[in-house]
Amino acid sequence: MRVIAGTHRSRTLAAPAGLATRPTSDRLRETLFNVLAPRIQGAGFLDLYAGSGAVGIEALSRGAAQVAFVERAPAALSVLRANLDRLQLTSRFLIHAGSVSAFLRRPMARPTAAFDLVFLDPPYDAAAEYAITFGLLSGPSAFLLAPGALVIAEHRRNDRLEARYGVLHRTRLLEQGDASLSFYAVPAGGAEKAPATVPNH
């Protein structure tokens, strides 16, 4: 893997061994950040199920103000920290060592500002995590989402996610090979203040 663009462009990244984590491919990461390009500069970015940290590191490279990495697997955390050290990144990020559900239910450290962009990519054997995570993001953890934020989920192309999770509604679906990216919008008024239903776009 490598950093696609920004201040650390073309620098290589390590990935955890085995199938417990699912690194986002360079090609899919490039597609993701092509979409996010107008939003990334100065954004608060939350990388859930961070694995090697490749997605969050890409966000830092492209000018995100702050990235929070959430990962529970010790092997993945070791690789994540090694990748940050390799790039000599020492600021603008936080690492939360624990499960995504635990973080969202009781965040270890609330950000100074809500997140503008959230990315989630659970392991292959944790498909139930999508509904759990979206349920928390649109409910008890809605304070983490800035008004107008985007929540992006990577998933298998054949694993269809719901069009709506609470106030989060899907606005875009991109398919590439066996993988897909589903983009969910937070209402401009913020998830906490939004009505229970949001018109389809």
Secondary structure, DSSP 8 states (H G I E B T S, - for coil): -B--SSTTTT-B----SSSSS----HHHHHHHHHHHHHHHTT-EEEEET-TT-HHHHHHHHTT-SEEEEEE--HHHHHHHHHHHHHTT--SSEEEEES-HHHHHHS-SS--SS-EEEEEE---TT-TTHHHHHHHHHTTTTGGGEEEEEEEEEEEETTS---SEETTEEEEEEEEETTEEEEEEE--TT-TTTS-S-----
